């Protein structure tokens, strides 16, 4: 087992904390409960949202290695299903349950049937697990054919341009291509 690099873990922890701060601040801002501090909350939300997720995604891919075979790809898929897919499904169920318990007191109520659509529409803040999985699948698949890191980056950037210039109605594909770069 490889040794963990502490600064990467620390930086990911900081970005996770910024995600929490951003979501709480946005919730407070949208609630209108702090009218006197709306400018401060708005500035905080804008400051955090401008960089926290791109940094988190970059750190998540910090140890990415190109794959050499279909076997490597299938092992990576299995690993990501366990590390990202299972938490995505479990927390989707928790979110649906919590929102049902909250009744009309939640920001965006959803029905139990939303669970059957999580393969195409993530629930609220769980989008990042969904998209992180998509990014790993996309880049790993490309790495089977493209061994040069710069070429891989250029192809990923072309995917970004396509996703921003041409409307793609498939959430996973569109958000993966946009957030990859």
C-alpha positions in Angstrom: 0.0 0.0 0.0 1.4 3.4 -0.9 2.1 6.0 1.7 -0.3 9.0 1.8 1.0 12.5 1.0 -0.1 14.6 4.0 -0.4 18.0 2.2 -2.8 16.5 -0.4 -5.0 15.1 2.4 -4.8 18.4 4.2 -5.7 20.4 1.1 -8.6 18.1 0.3 -9.8 18.6 3.9 -9.6 22.4 3.5 -11.6 22.2 0.2 -14.2 20.0 1.9 -14.5 22.6 4.7 -14.9 25.3 2.1 -17.7 23.3 0.5 -19.5 23.2 3.9 -18.9 26.9 4.4 -20.1 27.7 0.9 -23.3 25.6 1.3 -24.1 27.0 4.7 -23.4 30.6 3.6 -25.6 30.1 0.5 -28.4 28.6 2.6 -28.2 31.6 5.0 -28.2 34.0 2.1 -31.2 32.4 0.4 -33.1 32.2 3.6 -33.0 36.0 3.9 -32.5 35.7 7.7 -29.5 37.9 7.8 -30.5 40.9 5.8 -27.9 43.2 7.5 -25.1 40.8 6.4 -26.2 39.9 2.9 -23.3 41.7 1.2 -20.8 39.9 3.5 -22.5 36.5 2.9 -22.7 37.2 -0.8 -19.0 38.0 -1.0 -18.2 34.9 1.0 -20.3 32.7 -1.3 -18.7 34.2 -4.4 -15.2 33.9 -3.0 -15.6 30.3 -2.0 -17.5 29.2 -5.1 -14.9 30.6 -7.5 -12.3 28.0 -6.7 -13.2 25.3 -4.1 -14.6 22.7 -6.4 -12.0 23.0 -9.2 -9.3 22.7 -6.6 -11.0 19.6 -5.0 -11.3 17.9 -8.4 -7.7 18.7 -9.2 -6.5 17.2 -5.9 -8.8 14.2 -6.4 -7.0 13.5 -9.7 -3.5 14.3 -8.4 -2.5 10.6 -8.3 -4.1 9.6 -11.6 -2.0 7.2 -13.7 -2.7 6.3 -17.3 -4.0 2.8 -17.7 -2.3 0.2 -19.8 -4.9 -2.4 -20.4 -8.6 -3.2 -20.3 -7.9 -5.2 -17.2 -6.5 -2.1 -15.5 -9.6 -0.2 -16.6 -12.0 -2.8 -15.2 -10.1 -2.8 -11.9 -10.3 1.0 -11.7 -14.0 0.9 -12.5 -14.6 -1.6 -9.7 -12.5 0.5 -7.3 -14.4 3.7 -8.2 -17.8 2.0 -7.9 -16.8 1.0 -4.3 -15.3 4.4 -3.4 -17.7 6.7 -5.2 -20.7 4.7 -6.4 -21.7 3.1 -3.2 -21.5 6.3 -1.1 -23.4 8.1 -3.9 -26.3 5.6 -3.7 -26.2 5.4 0.1 -26.2 9.2 0.6 -28.9 9.6 -2.1 -31.1 7.3 -0.1 -30.3 9.3 3.1 -31.0 12.6 1.3 -34.4 11.4 0.1 -35.3 10.1 3.5 -34.2 13.4 5.2 -36.1 15.5 2.7 -39.2 13.4 3.2 -38.8 13.8 7.0 -38.5 17.6 6.5 -41.7 17.8 4.5 -42.2 21.3 3.1 -39.4 22.8 5.2 -36.6 21.8 2.8 -35.2 24.1 0.1 -35.9 21.7 -2.8 -38.4 18.9 -1.8 -38.1 15.6 -3.8 -40.2 12.5 -4.0 -39.0 8.9 -3.3 -39.2 8.2 -7.0 -36.1 10.6 -7.4 -34.0 7.6 -6.3 -34.8 5.9 -9.6 -33.4 8.8 -11.5 -30.1 9.2 -9.7 -28.3 7.5 -12.6 -29.1 10.6 -14.7 -29.9 13.4 -12.2 -27.9 13.6 -8.9 -29.7 14.8 -5.8 -28.5 18.3 -4.6 -24.9 18.4 -3.4 -24.2 14.7 -4.3 -23.6 15.9 -7.9 -19.8 16.0 -7.1 -19.6 12.2 -6.4 -21.6 11.6 -9.6 -19.3 13.9 -11.7 -16.1 12.7 -10.0 -17.0 9.2 -11.1 -17.7 10.4 -14.6 -14.4 12.3 -14.8 -12.5 9.2 -13.7 -14.3 7.0 -16.2 -13.8 9.5 -19.1 -10.1 10.2 -18.5 -9.3 6.6 -17.7 -11.0 5.4 -20.9 -9.1 8.0 -22.9 -5.8 7.0 -21.2 -6.2 3.5 -22.6 -5.6 5.0 -26.1 -3.7 8.2 -25.3 -0.4 7.7 -23.4 1.0 11.2 -23.6 -0.2 13.4 -20.7 -0.2 16.6 -22.7 -2.2 15.0 -25.5 -4.6 13.6 -22.9 -5.0 17.1 -21.5 -5.6 18.6 -24.9 -8.3 16.0 -25.7 -9.9 16.7 -22.3 -9.9 20.5 -23.1 -11.5 19.9 -26.5 -14.2 18.0 -24.6 -14.7 21.0 -22.4 -15.0 23.3 -25.5 -17.5 21.0 -27.0 -19.6 20.9 -23.8 -19.5 24.7 -23.4 -20.3 25.5 -27.1 -22.8 22.8 -27.9 -25.7 22.1 -25.6 -25.5 18.5 -24.3 -28.6 17.4 -22.6 -26.9 14.5 -20.8 -26.1 15.9 -17.3 -23.2 13.4 -16.6 -21.5 14.0 -20.0 -22.0 17.8 -20.0 -20.9 18.4 -16.4 -18.0 15.9 -16.7 -16.6 17.6 -19.7 -17.0 21.1 -18.2 -15.6 20.3 -14.8 -12.7 18.2 -16.1 -10.7 21.2 -17.1 
